[in-house]
Amino acid sequence: MVTKKMATKRKSNSVEQVNDAKKVKVFHRSHCKEPGHVLVLGQGDVGQLGLGEDIMQRKKPALVTLPEKIVQVVAGGMHTVCLSKTGVVYTFGCNDEGALGRDTKEGGSEMIPGKVVLKEKVIQVSAGDSHTAALTDEGTVYVWGTFRDSNGAIGLLDHFKTTDVPTNVPLTEKVVKVASGNDHLVMVTMEGNLYTSGTAEQGQLGRVPEQFSNRGGRKGLDRLLVPQIVKVKGKVHFIDAFCGAYFTFAVSKDGHVYGFGLSNYHQLGTKSPKMYFVPVKLTSFKNSTSTWVDFSGGQHHTVCLNSEGQIYSLGRADYGRLGLGEKAEDKSEPSAVSGVELACGVTCGASVSFAVTKEGSAYAWGMGTNLQLGTGEEDDEWSPVKMTGKQLENCTVLMVSSGGQHTILLVKDKQES
């Protein structure tokens, strides 16, 4: 016989379990935990270097002053986001459309790192041209800034409204990873689902048919701005996702790679150079001996990494962004990049590429116009070159990120290693 007191006790226990479930800390292999300090280079006319109003460009990496050690750095189109080891977000650069998530009314305040006010601990950040996303340790996502399409700003959560401060993304599932393209956001959930929001013109959301890709068609912007699940035929459990400027890669639990979005230079590894508005299983990434662990896309190219540490590239070859030599042509399948030791990470800017080696060096290749490569010159590099500079001496490189005109590195002293 169940007494009222016993029933009440059971009820209170279930509530405790529910409350405990809500406090589950999320985890993903992409979460960065190794702290270091921040270096920047390239063009910084809107403050994206974080070096103050007097320094508009750097040919070689320069140290950014921050109040604490950093575990992740992300370069947006014209802004920079740094995540500290205590879970605090710092931003600097262009704030015209709210991408910094903080008040920059005071003259020059956007040119130096400033703290974003968030009550929860952040464990991962991502950034696009005019937006920033932050994932908390409890699986909640906050966003600020705006998405843009070919006709201008479309808003982030509310139609045509810039979001100036961190705002919660309405999702019932816990998110374990966030990734940003130029104007779209991809979220991987604990349940293995993909949710997307943002601009759909090139198919980068993977869930909006072409006839509705221009601002959502009859249903309007809700179709784009309200995060919704990406559906794939059959039961697919996604464990990871990566973005290029206008395209998306997603990796399933069984090792298959899916892609959607712009592939006009075969940057998705597709045979047909077009836009893909629904996910397609990418047969060009079949590999029986190793798995694909990292992808990064620029405007028209992709650099990827397998579990053995070998770098591959595909897509548009102009300006050397594939790293395959001066006579290289566009590639529709992953092609091995030589001249770099085994790598642990890859990243792309619009027309540039980078790799971080397991030994802690950084290599760069591609368009040299904005001094993003760290060579000190504006020449294009058709093959990987090792990044050098006084600030890199005796340092181990942990990660690199590159935006529209600037590059940011996270490094630590070799003595600490």
N, C-alpha and C positions, 0 to 999 in steps of 0.2 A: 504494500500500500504506500503510495507516494503522498506524503503530507505536504501542506501548503509551504511549510518552512523548507522542506527538501526541494520542492519545485523552485522556490525562490533562489535557493542556493545554486541549483543547476543553472538557472537562468543567469545568475551573476557570473558563474564560471564561463558560460558561453560568451557573455559580453566581454569578459577578460580575454578570452581567446580571440575574439573578433578584434578587440583593441590591439592585442599583440600582433595579429596578422597585419593590421594597418601600419604597424611600426617596423615591419620587415625591411631590412636594408637591402637595396638591390645591388647586383654585382654584374659586371661584364668585363671581359678581358681587355677591352679598349680603355678602361678607366686608368688614368695615369696617376702614379703615386710617388714617383721619384722626384724629389725637389731639386731645383736649381735656380740659376739666375738668367735673366732675359737679355738677349742681344738683338739689335735691329739694324737693317740696312735698306737702301733703295731710296725712293722718293717719298717725301713726307710733308707735302705742302698743306695738308689739312690736319696735321697733327698725328698721323698714324704711326710715326716713329716714337712718339712719347718723350721726345727730348727737349720740349719747350719751343717757344716761338722763334728762337734764333737759328734753329737747325732744321733746314728743309730737306736735306739729303745726306746720305752717308754712302760712301763707296765701299767701306769695310764695316764689319759688325761693330756696333757701339753699345755700351752698357746702358740699360734703362734702370733708373732708380725706382724701386718698389719697396713698400714697407715690410714685406715678408717674402719668404721663398715661394716659388711658383712650381706647380706640377704639370700645367698644360698651357700652351700658347696657341691661339688661333688668329689668323689674319683674315679679316673680312675684306670686302672690296676696297674700302677706304677707312677702315677702323681696325683696331686690335683688341683682343680679349685675352686676359690672363687669369688663370684660376690658381689660387693659393693653396698651400698644403692644409690650411685650416678650413677650406671650403668657401673662401671669399672671392668674389669676382671683381676684377679691376679692368677698366676700359679706357681707351683714348683714341682720338681721331675724329672723323667727320660725324657730327651729331645732327645734321640738317633734318633727318627723318627719324630721329630717336634711337639710332642704333647703339648708343652708349648706355641707355637706360638710366641716365642720371642728369641732374641739373648742370648745365654748362653756361648759364647766363653770365657768370663772371668771365671777363675777357681773358682769353688764353687758357681757360681751365680745361678745354677739350684737348689741349696739346700735351698735357701731362697725365699720368695715370690717376684715375679717381675711382673710388669705391662705389659699387652698385649695392643699393640697400635691399637685402634679401634676408628674411628671418631664418630660412632653412639652410642647411649645409649643402653646397653644390659639389657634385662629384664629376661633372663633365660639362663642357660648353661647346657650342658650334656657332658659326657666323657665316652670313652671306653678304651680298652687296649692301643691303640696308637693314638687315635684321640680325638679332642675336638670340640664341636659345641656351637655357641652362637647365640641367637635370639635377634634381636633388637626390639625396641618399635614400629617400623613401619612394622614389620612382615617379615624382611629380615633375612636370615640365613648365618652365616659365619662359615667356618670350617678350621681346620688345623691339621696336622699330617698325618696319613695314615691308611688304612684298611689292614688287613692281612688275608690270608687264610692258609690252611694246608701246602702250599708250600712257604709261605713268603709274603712280602709286595706286594700289588697290586695297591697302589696309593689311592688317595682320590677323585680327580676330573680328573687328568691326569694319564694316564696309567703308573704304576710303579714309579711315581714321588711323593716324599714326599713334602707336602705343609707346608713350614716352618712358614708362616705368615698367618693371617686371610684372607681367600679368599671367595668371594661371591658365594653362591650356586644358580645356574640359575633356578629360579622358577618364573612363572608368577602369581601364587596365593600367597596371604599373609599367612604366617605361624603363628599359635597361640601357638604351643607347639613343643618342640624338646625332643627326648628321644634316648638314645644310648644303644646298646648292646655291647658286646666285640668288634665286628667289623662290626656293621651296625647302620644306623641312620634312625629314623622314624620321620616324620614331619606331624603334623595335621594342616590342613589349615582352614581358616575362612569359606570356602565353605563346610567344612565337609568331605574333602578328606584326604586320607593317601598317602604320598609319602615316598618311601624308597630308600636307596642306601647302598652299601657295599658288604660284602661277602654273598653268597647265598647258600653255601654248605649244610647247615642244613635246608634250607627253610625259614630262618628268614626274607627274603624280602617279602614273600607272593605273589610274582608276576613272579618269574622265575621258569619254569618247571624243574623237576629234571634232565632231559637230558641236560639242559643248565647251570646247577648250578655250574659246574667247570669252573670258569673264563669266563662264558657267552657263552660257546660253540662256534658255528660258528660266531656269531655276536661279540664275543670278550668282552672286559671289558666295552665297552660302555653300554652294557645291564645291568651291575651292578653299574657302577659309576655315570651314568647320572640318577638323581632322576626321578622315574616314578610312576604313580598312581597305587595303589593296587585296583584291581577290585573285586567286590563282586556281586553275583547274586541278582537282584532286586535293588531297590534304597535304599542305606544305607547311612545315614548321621552320620559320626563319630565325636565324641566330645572329645575323649581322647585316649591316647596310652601309653603303658608301655613296657619296655624291660627286658628280662632276658639276660643271656650271649649269647645264641644262639636261642632265641625265642621272640615272640612279642604278646602282648595282645592289643586289641582295643575295645573300648566301643562305642556303637551306641547311638544316641539320644533317642531311645526307650528303652534303658537299656540292650540290648543284649550284651554279651561278645563274641568276636571272638578271635581266636588264630591261629598262624602259626609258624612253625619252629620245633626245636628239642623237642621231647616229649618222649625220650627213657626211662624215669622214670615216665612217666605220668605227668610231670610238667606243661603241658597245661590243665590238667584235662580231657584228652582223655582216652577212654577205650583201645585203641591200642597204644603200646609203639613204636612209629616210628617217622619219620619226616613228617611234613605237609607243602607242598610247596604252598598251596593256603589257604586262610582263611576258617576256619570252625567255625560254631556257636557252642559254648561250652555249652551244656545242663547242665553240672555239676555246672554251675554258675547261674542257675535259682533260684531266690529267691523272693517270693511274698511279704515278709514283709519288705525288705530293699534293698538298691542298693549297688553295689560294687563301692567303691570310690578310692581305691589304690591297686596297684599290684607292686611287685618287684620280680625279678627272679635272682637266682644265677646260678651256672653252671648246676645243675640238680634239682633245687627245686624252689618253688614259695611260697611267703608269700603274703596274700591279706587281705584287710580290708573292712568291710561293713559300711554303713552309721550310724549304731548304735554304732560303735567303737569296734566291736568284731573282733579279729584276727583269720585267718585261714591259714593253710599251706597244701601243697601237694607236691608230688614228692619223691625224694630220702631221706631216713631217716638216712643214715650213719652219724656218728659224731654228731648227735643231732641237725642237722640243721632245722628239722621240729618243735622242741620244744615240742614234744608230749610225752616225757619220754623215759627212757632208753630201754624199750622193744618195742618201736614203730617200725612199719614196713613201707615200702613205701606206699604212699597214692595216689590213682588215682582220688580222689575227695577232695574238701576243707574240712579240719578237724579242729575243733575249738581248739585253743591254750589257755590253762588255765594258771592261775598264774600271769596274767597281768591285770592292771586296764584298763578301756576303753581307746582306743588308737585314735590318730589323724593322725598317719603316720607309714608306715612300709618300711623297706629297707633290701636288701640282699647284701652280698659279695659272693664270689665263693661258700663257704661252711659255711657261717655264716648268722645269721639273727638278725634284730633289730626292736624294736618298740618304738615309742615315745608316751607317754600317754598324755591325755588331761590335766593332772595335771602338766606336764612338767618333768616327769622322763623318763629315757631311760632304756630299758631292752635288754639283749643280750643272744644269745644261739648259739650252733654249735661248730665248730672246734676251739680249743684254741691254736693251734700250733704257730700262729704268734702274739700272745698277743693282738689280735684285740678285744677281748670281754671286756677288762677292769677289769678282775678279778685279774690281777697280776700274774696269773698262766697260764700254757700251757695246762691244762686239758680241755677236751671237756665238754660242758654243754648241757645236754639233755633236760633241761627245762629252761624257762626264768629266768635270774638272773638280779637284778637291778645293773646298772653301778654306781660305786662309785669312789671317789678320791677327793683329796683336792681341785682341780680346779672346781669340780662339786658341792661343798658345797655352799649352798645359791644361786644356779643357777637353772634357768628354761631351760630345753632342748627344743630347737626349731626344730631341725632336725638332722638326722644322715645319713652318707653315708659311704659305705665300699668298698674298692678296693681289689686288689689281696692279699695284706699283711698288709694293714693299715686301720684305721677307723678315720673318721673326724666328729666332732660334732659342731653344732652351738648352742651357749647358750647365755642367758642374765641374769643379776643379778635379783634376785627376787624382789629387791627394785624397779627396773624399771617396773616390772610386775604390 
